[in-house]
């Protein structure tokens, strides 16, 4: 596991990684700027109270809510955009570290988009459902963090694994391998989620996560250490 993430981090200067990173982050930032702009426009143009102090409090709380939602949903949105360029990342990993492996079968863009949309939708929905639990456990942050890491670790591990595995396996075999190795994959997902919570590092987390999952998937197929 450590080896997989270490190899992925060391490959960050790879031109293929940089191209994917720039495109994915640009798209994610545009989405969140648009979201923030819509919310701010709504709050600025709507008066909930006639008393200026209460109105100011509502505006401030609205801004905080946008920041919290952005933090919670960034993994899902960034992962979706990275998945659109998945082939470039995994090809770069395999070309550099496993040049003797047979070529992977191409995954149709429609399949990639559908898988990504499905998992992104599930991730967004479950994080919204979990939001009351985050708020209820706000008084004891370890509880909230445990919920966040377990939920997103599970979701990210499934998404990244499935997108990588479908290049080499059919859907049934991919599911069977995931079930057999669910604990190992879950741990990888938790690590990826943790990277998303570190400032600056979270900008690179989607690319590192996909690359690491490519190493982990190959180790599962060959029985080698990850």
GROMACS elastic network, one bead per residue, 0.5 to 0.9 nm:
[ bonds ]
;  ai    aj funct       b0    kb
    1     4     6  0.52096   500
    1     5     6  0.65973   500
    1     6     6  0.86304   500
    1   184     6  0.83630   500
    1   187     6  0.87148   500
    1   188     6  0.72425   500
    1   212     6  0.82598   500
    1   215     6  0.87795   500
    1   216     6  0.70098   500
    1   225     6  0.78579   500
    2     5     6  0.53955   500
    2     6     6  0.60110   500
    2     7     6  0.85882   500
    2   226     6  0.71455   500
    3     7     6  0.60414   500
    3     8     6  0.85003   500
    3   212     6  0.86903   500
    3   215     6  0.86523   500
    3   225     6  0.83329   500
    3   226     6  0.57816   500
    4     7     6  0.53663   500
    4     8     6  0.62891   500
    4     9     6  0.87896   500
    4   211     6  0.79950   500
    4   213     6  0.75860   500
    4   214     6  0.83161   500
    4   215     6  0.54398   500
    4   216     6  0.62745   500
    4   226     6  0.55844   500
    5     8     6  0.50040   500
    5     9     6  0.61358   500
    5    10     6  0.85963   500
    5   208     6  0.69863   500
    5   209     6  0.77245   500
    5   211     6  0.78395   500
    5   212     6  0.50800   500
    5   213     6  0.85019   500
    5   215     6  0.83357   500
    5   226     6  0.89765   500
    6     9     6  0.52170   500
    6    10     6  0.62211   500
    6    11     6  0.86940   500
    6   212     6  0.82059   500
    7    10     6  0.51837   500
    7    11     6  0.63030   500
    7   211     6  0.84127   500
    7   212     6  0.75185   500
    7   215     6  0.83980   500
    8    11     6  0.52005   500
    8    12     6  0.66577   500
    8    93     6  0.80074   500
    8   207     6  0.82824   500
    8   208     6  0.55004   500
    8   209     6  0.79811   500
    8   210     6  0.86363   500
    8   211     6  0.54840   500
    8   212     6  0.55563   500
    8   215     6  0.83209   500
    9    12     6  0.54076   500
    9    13     6  0.86626   500
    9   204     6  0.89191   500
    9   208     6  0.61884   500
    9   211     6  0.86461   500
    9   212     6  0.85752   500
   10    13     6  0.73716   500
   10    14     6  0.88113   500
   11    14     6  0.55142   500
   11    17     6  0.77068   500
   11    93     6  0.80761   500
   11   208     6  0.87806   500
   11   211     6  0.88214   500
   12    15     6  0.81586   500
   12    16     6  0.87829   500
   12    17     6  0.59002   500
   12    18     6  0.70318   500
   12   204     6  0.82995   500
   12   207     6  0.81521   500
   12   208     6  0.76429   500
   13    16     6  0.84768   500
   13    17     6  0.69018   500
   13    18     6  0.66708   500
   14    17     6  0.52844   500
   14    18     6  0.64112   500
   14    19     6  0.88705   500
   14    92     6  0.79353   500
   15    18     6  0.50348   500
   15    19     6  0.62102   500
   15    20     6  0.87381   500
   16    19     6  0.52587   500
   16    20     6  0.64037   500
   16    21     6  0.85998   500
   16    88     6  0.63565   500
   16    89     6  0.65088   500
   16    91     6  0.89337   500
   16    92     6  0.65331   500
   17    20     6  0.53212   500
   17    21     6  0.60231   500
   17    22     6  0.86174   500
   17    88     6  0.77390   500
   17    89     6  0.60654   500
   17    92     6  0.77565   500
   17   207     6  0.68824   500
   17   208     6  0.89426   500
   18    21     6  0.50261   500
   18    22     6  0.60774   500
   18    23     6  0.85899   500
   18   207     6  0.89778   500
   19    22     6  0.53867   500
   19    23     6  0.63184   500
   19    24     6  0.86010   500
   19    88     6  0.89875   500
   20    23     6  0.52987   500
   20    24     6  0.59487   500
   20    25     6  0.83739   500
   20    81     6  0.89415   500
   20    82     6  0.67859   500
   20    85     6  0.62334   500
   20    86     6  0.83533   500
   20    88     6  0.75016   500
   20    89     6  0.74061   500
   20   207     6  0.76018   500
   21    24     6  0.52970   500
   21    25     6  0.59174   500
   21    26     6  0.82681   500
   21    82     6  0.74596   500
   21   203     6  0.79897   500
   21   204     6  0.69294   500
   21   206     6  0.80714   500
   21   207     6  0.65650   500
   22    25     6  0.54409   500
   22    26     6  0.59682   500
   22    27     6  0.86141   500
   23    26     6  0.52212   500
   23    27     6  0.62754   500
   23    28     6  0.86874   500
   23    81     6  0.80761   500
   23    82     6  0.82775   500
   23    85     6  0.88274   500
   24    27     6  0.52800   500
   24    28     6  0.61753   500
   24    29     6  0.86005   500
   24    78     6  0.65221   500
   24    79     6  0.83213   500
   24    80     6  0.84357   500
   24    82     6  0.53983   500
   24    83     6  0.88021   500
   24    84     6  0.83985   500
   24    85     6  0.81525   500
   24   206     6  0.87471   500
   25    29     6  0.59299   500
   25    30     6  0.84057   500
   25    78     6  0.67468   500
   25    81     6  0.78575   500
   25    82     6  0.83633   500
   25   203     6  0.70522   500
   25   204     6  0.87561   500
   26    29     6  0.52419   500
   26    30     6  0.61673   500
   26    31     6  0.87075   500
   27    30     6  0.51380   500
   27    31     6  0.63099   500
   27    32     6  0.88489   500
   27    78     6  0.82177   500
   27    81     6  0.70672   500
   28    31     6  0.51338   500
   28    32     6  0.63640   500
   28    33     6  0.86206   500
   28    74     6  0.78674   500
   28    77     6  0.62685   500
   28    78     6  0.56440   500
   28    80     6  0.89020   500
   28    81     6  0.70948   500
   29    32     6  0.51764   500
   29    33     6  0.59713   500
   29    34     6  0.83878   500
   29    78     6  0.88147   500
   30    33     6  0.51514   500
   30    34     6  0.60448   500
   30    35     6  0.85547   500
   31    34     6  0.51619   500
   31    35     6  0.62108   500
   31    36     6  0.87044   500
   31    77     6  0.84545   500
   32    36     6  0.60239   500
   32    37     6  0.83617   500
   32    70     6  0.69907   500
   32    74     6  0.85576   500
   33    36     6  0.50844   500
   33    37     6  0.59832   500
   33    38     6  0.85745   500
   34    37     6  0.50256   500
   34    38     6  0.61813   500
   34    39     6  0.86629   500
   35    38     6  0.52331   500
   35    39     6  0.62766   500
   35    40     6  0.85429   500
   35    66     6  0.82161   500
   35    70     6  0.89130   500
   36    39     6  0.52015   500
   36    40     6  0.59572   500
   36    41     6  0.84192   500
   36    63     6  0.82317   500
   36    66     6  0.66027   500
   36    67     6  0.84710   500
   36    70     6  0.88591   500
   37    40     6  0.51132   500
   37    41     6  0.59542   500
   37    42     6  0.84678   500
   38    41     6  0.51322   500
   38    42     6  0.61391   500
   38    43     6  0.86569   500
   39    42     6  0.50461   500
   39    43     6  0.61348   500
   39    44     6  0.84759   500
   39    62     6  0.78276   500
   39    63     6  0.81139   500
   39    66     6  0.76148   500
   40    43     6  0.50942   500
   40    44     6  0.59021   500
   40    45     6  0.83575   500
   40    59     6  0.82458   500
   40    62     6  0.80767   500
   40    63     6  0.74526   500
   41    44     6  0.51555   500
   41    45     6  0.59708   500
   41    46     6  0.84262   500
   42    45     6  0.52682   500
   42    46     6  0.59898   500
   43    46     6  0.52649   500
   43    47     6  0.75355   500
   43    48     6  0.89303   500
   43    58     6  0.81774   500
   43    59     6  0.61319   500
   43    62     6  0.73870   500
   43    63     6  0.88990   500
   44    47     6  0.77149   500
   44    59     6  0.75815   500
   47    50     6  0.71195   500
   47    55     6  0.68106   500
   48    54     6  0.83485   500
   48    55     6  0.64330   500
   48    58     6  0.79270   500
   49    52     6  0.72543   500
   49    53     6  0.87400   500
   49    54     6  0.62998   500
   49    55     6  0.55257   500
   49    58     6  0.88431   500
   50    53     6  0.88265   500
   50    54     6  0.78908   500
   50    55     6  0.72271   500
   51    54     6  0.56675   500
   51    55     6  0.64104   500
   51    56     6  0.88257   500
   52    55     6  0.50260   500
   52    56     6  0.60741   500
   52    57     6  0.86260   500
   53    56     6  0.50819   500
   53    57     6  0.62487   500
   53    58     6  0.87156   500
   54    57     6  0.50387   500
   54    58     6  0.62751   500
   54    59     6  0.87162   500
   55    58     6  0.51030   500
   55    59     6  0.62834   500
   55    60     6  0.86868   500
   56    59     6  0.50775   500
   56    60     6  0.61683   500
   56    61     6  0.85638   500
   57    60     6  0.51161   500
   57    61     6  0.60589   500
   57    62     6  0.84278   500
   58    61     6  0.51250   500
   58    62     6  0.59825   500
   58    63     6  0.85974   500
   59    62     6  0.50191   500
   59    63     6  0.62560   500
   59    64     6  0.87042   500
   60    63     6  0.51166   500
   60    64     6  0.62752   500
   60    65     6  0.86098   500
   61    64     6  0.50049   500
   61    65     6  0.60588   500
   61    66     6  0.86540   500
   62    65     6  0.50059   500
   62    66     6  0.63021   500
   62    67     6  0.87376   500
   63    66     6  0.51760   500
   63    67     6  0.63748   500
   63    68     6  0.87545   500
   64    67     6  0.50755   500
   64    68     6  0.62004   500
   64    69     6  0.86273   500
   65    68     6  0.50913   500
   65    69     6  0.60867   500
   65    70     6  0.84299   500
   66    69     6  0.51771   500
   66    70     6  0.59944   500
   66    71     6  0.85689   500
   67    70     6  0.51017   500
   67    71     6  0.62196   500
   67    72     6  0.87159   500
   68    71     6  0.51170   500
   68    72     6  0.62343   500
   68    73     6  0.86387   500
   69    72     6  0.50490   500
   69    73     6  0.59832   500
   69    74     6  0.82383   500
   69   127     6  0.89275   500
   69   128     6  0.84142   500
   69   131     6  0.88464   500
   70    73     6  0.52814   500
   70    74     6  0.56629   500
   71    74     6  0.54946   500
   71    75     6  0.80455   500
   71   196     6  0.88936   500
   71   197     6  0.80005   500
   72    75     6  0.71780   500
   72    76     6  0.83988   500
   72   124     6  0.85530   500
   72   127     6  0.70252   500
   72   128     6  0.87635   500
   72   148     6  0.80746   500
   73    76     6  0.54154   500
   73    77     6  0.63953   500
   73    78     6  0.85949   500
   73   123     6  0.78428   500
   73   124     6  0.63058   500
   73   127     6  0.74096   500
   73   128     6  0.89092   500
   74    77     6  0.52676   500
   74    78     6  0.58260   500
   74    79     6  0.81528   500
   74   196     6  0.79196   500
   75    78     6  0.53766   500
   75    79     6  0.58176   500
   75    80     6  0.84422   500
   75   123     6  0.88229   500
   75   152     6  0.79485   500
   75   156     6  0.80433   500
   75   193     6  0.72682   500
   75   196     6  0.64545   500
   75   202     6  0.86321   500
   75   205     6  0.85419   500
   75   206     6  0.76373   500
   76    79     6  0.52016   500
   76    80     6  0.61693   500
   76    81     6  0.89089   500
   76   119     6  0.79895   500
   76   120     6  0.53546   500
   76   121     6  0.83420   500
   76   123     6  0.62118   500
   76   124     6  0.68381   500
   76   152     6  0.85008   500
   76   155     6  0.89209   500
   76   156     6  0.78838   500
   77    80     6  0.51218   500
   77    81     6  0.65518   500
   77    82     6  0.87691   500
   77   120     6  0.68283   500
   77   124     6  0.86648   500
   78    81     6  0.53327   500
   78    82     6  0.62096   500
   78    83     6  0.85824   500
   78   203     6  0.87779   500
   78   205     6  0.88274   500
   78   206     6  0.64853   500
   79    82     6  0.50411   500
   79    83     6  0.59921   500
   79    84     6  0.87688   500
   79   116     6  0.80234   500
   79   120     6  0.79787   500
   79   156     6  0.80646   500
   79   159     6  0.86376   500
   79   160     6  0.83516   500
   79   205     6  0.88823   500
   79   206     6  0.56178   500
   79   207     6  0.84905   500
   79   209     6  0.89467   500
   79   210     6  0.87781   500
   80    83     6  0.51714   500
   80    84     6  0.67227   500
   80   113     6  0.82464   500
   80   116     6  0.55017   500
   80   117     6  0.70915   500
   80   119     6  0.83932   500
   80   120     6  0.64570   500
   81    84     6  0.53117   500
   81    85     6  0.72405   500
   81    86     6  0.89644   500
   81   116     6  0.85105   500
   81   206     6  0.89300   500
   82    85     6  0.54174   500
   82    86     6  0.61519   500
   82    89     6  0.88757   500
   82   206     6  0.63592   500
   82   207     6  0.68431   500
   82   210     6  0.81789   500
   83    87     6  0.81989   500
   83   112     6  0.70479   500
   83   113     6  0.77872   500
   83   116     6  0.66525   500
   83   160     6  0.80579   500
   83   163     6  0.75330   500
   83   206     6  0.87251   500
   83   210     6  0.82219   500
   84    87     6  0.80690   500
   84   109     6  0.77127   500
   84   112     6  0.68344   500
   84   113     6  0.67512   500
   84   116     6  0.80568   500
   85    88     6  0.57585   500
   85    89     6  0.70164   500
   86    89     6  0.53766   500
   86    90     6  0.62932   500
   86    91     6  0.84181   500
   86   112     6  0.84830   500
   86   163     6  0.77722   500
   86   164     6  0.79466   500
   86   207     6  0.87980   500
   86   210     6  0.74325   500
   87    90     6  0.53619   500
   87    91     6  0.57884   500
   87    92     6  0.83739   500
   87   106     6  0.81835   500
   87   107     6  0.82383   500
   87   164     6  0.86227   500
   87   167     6  0.88833   500
   88    91     6  0.52113   500
   88    92     6  0.61096   500
   88    93     6  0.87161   500
   89    92     6  0.51935   500
   89    93     6  0.63437   500
   89    94     6  0.87599   500
   89   207     6  0.73000   500
   89   210     6  0.72185   500
   89   211     6  0.64003   500
   89   214     6  0.88749   500
   90    93     6  0.50057   500
   90    94     6  0.61156   500
   90    95     6  0.84441   500
   90   164     6  0.75922   500
   90   210     6  0.73740   500
   90   211     6  0.61868   500
   90   213     6  0.89949   500
   90   214     6  0.62152   500
   91    94     6  0.51499   500
   91    95     6  0.59046   500
   91    96     6  0.84779   500
   91   104     6  0.87254   500
   92    95     6  0.51740   500
   92    96     6  0.61732   500
   92    97     6  0.85262   500
   92   211     6  0.87267   500
   93    96     6  0.53885   500
   93    97     6  0.59678   500
   93    98     6  0.74722   500
   93   211     6  0.64963   500
   93   214     6  0.73251   500
   93   215     6  0.78785   500
   94    97     6  0.52977   500
   94    99     6  0.60242   500
   94   100     6  0.87348   500
   94   101     6  0.76649   500
   94   214     6  0.81046   500
   94   215     6  0.85444   500
   95    98     6  0.58523   500
   95   100     6  0.84610   500
   95   101     6  0.87920   500
   96    99     6  0.63265   500
   97   100     6  0.88521   500
   97   215     6  0.89206   500
   98   101     6  0.57071   500
   99   102     6  0.82070   500
  100   103     6  0.88965   500
  101   104     6  0.84160   500
  103   106     6  0.88773   500
  103   168     6  0.89832   500
  104   107     6  0.88046   500
  104   167     6  0.55697   500
  104   168     6  0.58069   500
  105   166     6  0.85165   500
  105   167     6  0.54367   500
  105   168     6  0.64846   500
  105   169     6  0.89799   500
  106   109     6  0.89112   500
  106   166     6  0.89304   500
  106   167     6  0.62771   500
  106   168     6  0.89882   500
  107   110     6  0.83695   500
  107   111     6  0.67320   500
  107   112     6  0.68992   500
  107   163     6  0.87333   500
  107   166     6  0.70224   500
  107   167     6  0.59658   500
  108   111     6  0.52333   500
  108   112     6  0.64837   500
  108   113     6  0.87376   500
  109   112     6  0.50428   500
  109   113     6  0.60601   500
  109   114     6  0.84891   500
  110   113     6  0.51282   500
  110   114     6  0.60493   500
  110   115     6  0.85587   500
  111   114     6  0.51603   500
  111   115     6  0.61064   500
  111   116     6  0.84472   500
  112   115     6  0.52753   500
  112   116     6  0.60347   500
  112   117     6  0.84963   500
  112   163     6  0.68481   500
  113   116     6  0.50628   500
  113   117     6  0.59334   500
  113   118     6  0.84251   500
  114   117     6  0.51250   500
  114   118     6  0.60181   500
  114   119     6  0.85955   500
  115   118     6  0.51957   500
  115   119     6  0.62513   500
  115   120     6  0.84350   500
  115   159     6  0.75866   500
  115   162     6  0.82153   500
  115   163     6  0.74431   500
  116   119     6  0.53230   500
  116   120     6  0.58503   500
  116   121     6  0.83711   500
  116   159     6  0.71900   500
  116   163     6  0.81812   500
  117   120     6  0.50092   500
  117   121     6  0.59098   500
  117   122     6  0.84550   500
  118   121     6  0.52394   500
  118   122     6  0.62153   500
  118   123     6  0.85976   500
  119   123     6  0.59295   500
  119   124     6  0.84502   500
  119   155     6  0.73025   500
  119   156     6  0.83730   500
  119   158     6  0.84409   500
  119   159     6  0.63140   500
  120   123     6  0.50666   500
  120   124     6  0.60655   500
  120   125     6  0.84445   500
  120   155     6  0.89497   500
  120   159     6  0.86899   500
  121   124     6  0.52129   500
  121   125     6  0.60111   500
  121   126     6  0.84908   500
  122   125     6  0.51225   500
  122   126     6  0.59683   500
  122   127     6  0.84207   500
  122   155     6  0.82510   500
  123   126     6  0.52913   500
  123   127     6  0.60451   500
  123   128     6  0.85117   500
  123   151     6  0.83996   500
  123   152     6  0.72507   500
  123   155     6  0.65839   500
  123   156     6  0.84687   500
  124   127     6  0.52723   500
  124   128     6  0.61688   500
  124   129     6  0.86220   500
  125   128     6  0.51824   500
  125   129     6  0.61725   500
  125   130     6  0.85590   500
  126   130     6  0.59735   500
  126   131     6  0.85182   500
  126   151     6  0.80422   500
  127   131     6  0.60413   500
  127   148     6  0.80393   500
  127   151     6  0.78926   500
  127   152     6  0.82298   500
  128   131     6  0.50528   500
  128   132     6  0.80284   500
  129   132     6  0.69455   500
  129   133     6  0.81793   500
  130   133     6  0.52501   500
  130   134     6  0.64001   500
  130   135     6  0.88550   500
  130   147     6  0.80304   500
  130   148     6  0.84064   500
  130   151     6  0.89060   500
  131   135     6  0.62831   500
  131   136     6  0.86120   500
  132   135     6  0.50021   500
  132   136     6  0.59922   500
  132   137     6  0.85305   500
  133   137     6  0.60736   500
  133   138     6  0.83644   500
  133   143     6  0.89236   500
  133   144     6  0.71495   500
  133   147     6  0.81296   500
  134   137     6  0.53339   500
  134   138     6  0.60055   500
  134   141     6  0.85053   500
  134   143     6  0.79589   500
  134   145     6  0.80868   500
  134   147     6  0.75877   500
  134   148     6  0.79959   500
  135   139     6  0.81840   500
  135   144     6  0.78109   500
  136   139     6  0.72927   500
  136   140     6  0.87842   500
  136   144     6  0.82963   500
  137   140     6  0.53786   500
  137   141     6  0.63875   500
  137   142     6  0.81892   500
  137   143     6  0.58765   500
  137   144     6  0.54388   500
  138   141     6  0.54207   500
  138   142     6  0.87142   500
  138   143     6  0.79433   500
  138   144     6  0.64369   500
  139   143     6  0.89310   500
  139   144     6  0.89519   500
  140   143     6  0.60098   500
  140   144     6  0.71977   500
  141   144     6  0.51439   500
  141   145     6  0.60718   500
  141   146     6  0.84847   500
  142   145     6  0.50559   500
  142   146     6  0.59653   500
  142   147     6  0.86275   500
  143   146     6  0.50990   500
  143   147     6  0.63445   500
  143   148     6  0.86673   500
  144   147     6  0.52368   500
  144   148     6  0.62071   500
  144   149     6  0.86825   500
  145   149     6  0.59921   500
  145   150     6  0.83952   500
  146   149     6  0.52723   500
  146   150     6  0.59770   500
  146   151     6  0.83485   500
  147   150     6  0.53482   500
  147   151     6  0.59324   500
  147   152     6  0.83800   500
  148   151     6  0.54047   500
  148   152     6  0.59991   500
  148   153     6  0.79876   500
  148   193     6  0.85631   500
  149   152     6  0.54288   500
  149   153     6  0.54074   500
  149   154     6  0.81785   500
  149   189     6  0.84956   500
  149   190     6  0.57672   500
  149   191     6  0.86715   500
  149   193     6  0.62823   500
  149   194     6  0.71855   500
  150   153     6  0.50975   500
  150   154     6  0.60456   500
  150   155     6  0.85763   500
  150   186     6  0.83030   500
  150   189     6  0.85627   500
  150   190     6  0.66707   500
  150   193     6  0.88936   500
  151   154     6  0.54473   500
  151   155     6  0.63457   500
  151   156     6  0.86824   500
  151   190     6  0.87456   500
  152   156     6  0.57710   500
  152   157     6  0.81765   500
  152   189     6  0.72871   500
  152   190     6  0.71881   500
  152   192     6  0.89735   500
  152   193     6  0.63259   500
  153   156     6  0.53487   500
  153   157     6  0.59527   500
  153   158     6  0.85257   500
  153   185     6  0.88448   500
  153   186     6  0.60217   500
  153   187     6  0.72507   500
  153   188     6  0.74359   500
  153   191     6  0.73775   500
  153   192     6  0.70830   500
  153   193     6  0.56707   500
  153   194     6  0.84893   500
  154   157     6  0.53425   500
  154   158     6  0.62972   500
  154   159     6  0.87710   500
  154   185     6  0.80850   500
  154   186     6  0.53732   500
  154   187     6  0.83375   500
  154   188     6  0.89357   500
  154   189     6  0.59292   500
  154   190     6  0.72093   500
  155   158     6  0.52779   500
  155   159     6  0.62379   500
  155   160     6  0.86582   500
  155   186     6  0.85553   500
  155   189     6  0.74172   500
  156   159     6  0.51217   500
  156   160     6  0.59586   500
  156   161     6  0.81666   500
  156   186     6  0.84667   500
  156   188     6  0.87575   500
  156   189     6  0.53911   500
  156   190     6  0.81237   500
  156   192     6  0.75877   500
  156   193     6  0.74769   500
  156   209     6  0.87892   500
  157   160     6  0.54291   500
  157   161     6  0.58033   500
  157   162     6  0.83286   500
  157   182     6  0.88842   500
  157   185     6  0.57233   500
  157   186     6  0.57601   500
  157   187     6  0.81018   500
  157   188     6  0.64318   500
  157   190     6  0.78101   500
  157   192     6  0.81627   500
  157   209     6  0.88983   500
  157   213     6  0.81893   500
  158   161     6  0.52251   500
  158   162     6  0.59383   500
  158   163     6  0.84984   500
  158   178     6  0.80296   500
  158   182     6  0.89006   500
  158   185     6  0.76706   500
  158   186     6  0.80115   500
  158   189     6  0.79110   500
  159   162     6  0.53109   500
  159   163     6  0.61736   500
  159   164     6  0.86466   500
  160   163     6  0.52927   500
  160   164     6  0.62268   500
  160   165     6  0.84618   500
  160   189     6  0.84980   500
  160   209     6  0.75342   500
  160   210     6  0.60501   500
  160   213     6  0.65433   500
  160   214     6  0.86656   500
  161   164     6  0.52671   500
  161   165     6  0.58105   500
  161   166     6  0.84670   500
  161   174     6  0.85570   500
  161   178     6  0.77905   500
  161   185     6  0.77217   500
  161   210     6  0.82796   500
  161   213     6  0.62456   500
  161   214     6  0.79545   500
  161   216     6  0.88141   500
  161   217     6  0.71873   500
  162   165     6  0.50496   500
  162   166     6  0.59946   500
  162   167     6  0.89131   500
  162   171     6  0.84323   500
  162   174     6  0.69289   500
  162   175     6  0.80346   500
  162   178     6  0.83718   500
  163   166     6  0.56802   500
  163   167     6  0.73750   500
  163   210     6  0.88796   500
  164   167     6  0.58270   500
  164   168     6  0.77454   500
  164   210     6  0.78040   500
  164   213     6  0.72017   500
  164   214     6  0.62299   500
  164   217     6  0.74380   500
  165   168     6  0.55624   500
  165   169     6  0.58180   500
  165   170     6  0.81240   500
  165   171     6  0.83966   500
  165   173     6  0.89594   500
  165   174     6  0.59348   500
  165   214     6  0.82809   500
  165   217     6  0.69055   500
  165   218     6  0.89963   500
  166   169     6  0.51433   500
  166   170     6  0.60471   500
  166   171     6  0.65655   500
  166   174     6  0.67975   500
  167   170     6  0.81730   500
  168   174     6  0.85573   500
  169   172     6  0.79742   500
  169   173     6  0.59179   500
  169   174     6  0.56988   500
  170   173     6  0.55402   500
  170   174     6  0.61402   500
  170   175     6  0.87575   500
  171   174     6  0.50977   500
  171   175     6  0.62447   500
  171   176     6  0.87186   500
  172   175     6  0.52443   500
  172   176     6  0.62894   500
  172   177     6  0.87656   500
  173   176     6  0.50247   500
  173   177     6  0.61712   500
  173   178     6  0.85272   500
  174   177     6  0.52778   500
  174   178     6  0.61717   500
  174   179     6  0.87326   500
  175   178     6  0.50548   500
  175   179     6  0.62268   500
  175   180     6  0.87293   500
  176   179     6  0.52692   500
  176   180     6  0.63650   500
  176   181     6  0.87553   500
  177   180     6  0.52056   500
  177   181     6  0.62203   500
  177   182     6  0.82485   500
  177   220     6  0.80584   500
  177   221     6  0.85750   500
  178   181     6  0.51902   500
  178   182     6  0.54309   500
  178   185     6  0.74890   500
  179   182     6  0.50468   500
  179   183     6  0.85665   500
  180   183     6  0.82937   500
  181   184     6  0.55283   500
  181   185     6  0.62329   500
  181   186     6  0.85850   500
  181   220     6  0.79566   500
  182   185     6  0.51106   500
  182   186     6  0.58942   500
  182   187     6  0.85852   500
  183   186     6  0.50184   500
  183   187     6  0.62633   500
  183   188     6  0.87188   500
  184   187     6  0.52318   500
  184   188     6  0.64434   500
  184   189     6  0.87944   500
  185   188     6  0.50163   500
  185   189     6  0.62451   500
  185   190     6  0.87332   500
  185   213     6  0.84839   500
  185   216     6  0.82384   500
  186   190     6  0.62586   500
  186   191     6  0.87019   500
  187   190     6  0.50756   500
  187   191     6  0.63132   500
  187   192     6  0.86804   500
  188   191     6  0.51296   500
  188   192     6  0.62455   500
  188   193     6  0.86325   500
  188   209     6  0.82982   500
  188   212     6  0.83262   500
  188   213     6  0.77263   500
  188   216     6  0.85672   500
  189   192     6  0.50312   500
  189   193     6  0.60942   500
  189   194     6  0.85376   500
  189   209     6  0.81241   500
  190   194     6  0.61130   500
  190   195     6  0.86880   500
  191   194     6  0.50136   500
  191   195     6  0.63587   500
  191   196     6  0.88294   500
  191   209     6  0.85571   500
  192   195     6  0.51145   500
  192   196     6  0.65259   500
  192   205     6  0.65706   500
  192   206     6  0.77747   500
  192   208     6  0.79028   500
  192   209     6  0.56162   500
  193   196     6  0.50815   500
  193   197     6  0.67505   500
  193   202     6  0.89382   500
  193   205     6  0.81356   500
  193   209     6  0.88718   500
  194   197     6  0.52582   500
  194   198     6  0.69157   500
  194   202     6  0.85915   500
  194   205     6  0.88622   500
  195   198     6  0.55009   500
  195   199     6  0.85662   500
  195   201     6  0.62148   500
  195   202     6  0.55415   500
  195   203     6  0.89307   500
  195   204     6  0.82957   500
  195   205     6  0.55690   500
  195   206     6  0.87779   500
  195   208     6  0.88783   500
  195   209     6  0.86754   500
  196   199     6  0.77413   500
  196   200     6  0.89238   500
  196   201     6  0.69196   500
  196   203     6  0.75171   500
  196   204     6  0.82604   500
  196   205     6  0.56356   500
  196   206     6  0.79273   500
  197   201     6  0.79702   500
  197   202     6  0.61364   500
  198   201     6  0.53986   500
  198   202     6  0.55201   500
  198   203     6  0.88872   500
  199   202     6  0.57250   500
  199   203     6  0.77309   500
  200   203     6  0.55203   500
  200   204     6  0.75852   500
  201   204     6  0.54979   500
  201   205     6  0.62486   500
  202   206     6  0.76729   500
  203   206     6  0.74634   500
  203   207     6  0.87178   500
  204   207     6  0.57219   500
  204   208     6  0.62086   500
  204   209     6  0.85703   500
  205   208     6  0.50787   500
  205   209     6  0.58317   500
  205   210     6  0.85963   500
  206   209     6  0.50669   500
  206   210     6  0.62728   500
  206   211     6  0.86373   500
  207   210     6  0.53068   500
  207   211     6  0.61552   500
  207   212     6  0.84687   500
  208   211     6  0.52028   500
  208   212     6  0.59252   500
  208   213     6  0.84684   500
  209   212     6  0.51458   500
  209   213     6  0.60873   500
  209   214     6  0.86437   500
  210   213     6  0.51023   500
  210   214     6  0.63045   500
  210   215     6  0.89187   500
  211   214     6  0.51048   500
  211   215     6  0.66134   500
  211   216     6  0.87849   500
  212   215     6  0.51709   500
  212   216     6  0.61650   500
  212   217     6  0.85485   500
  213   217     6  0.58305   500
  213   218     6  0.84192   500
  214   217     6  0.52158   500
  214   218     6  0.63029   500
  214   219     6  0.87149   500
  215   218     6  0.52918   500
  215   219     6  0.62974   500
  215   220     6  0.87839   500
  215   226     6  0.67876   500
  216   219     6  0.50880   500
  216   220     6  0.62774   500
  216   221     6  0.88008   500
  216   225     6  0.85659   500
  216   226     6  0.56020   500
  217   220     6  0.51016   500
  217   221     6  0.63974   500
  217   222     6  0.87715   500
  217   226     6  0.87282   500
  218   221     6  0.51039   500
  218   222     6  0.61442   500
  218   223     6  0.81532   500
  218   224     6  0.80084   500
  218   226     6  0.83811   500
  219   222     6  0.51798   500
  219   223     6  0.53590   500
  219   225     6  0.60388   500
  219   226     6  0.55522   500
  220   223     6  0.53038   500
  220   224     6  0.70074   500
  220   225     6  0.83705   500
  220   226     6  0.80975   500
  221   224     6  0.80544   500
  222   225     6  0.89092   500
  223   226     6  0.88176   500
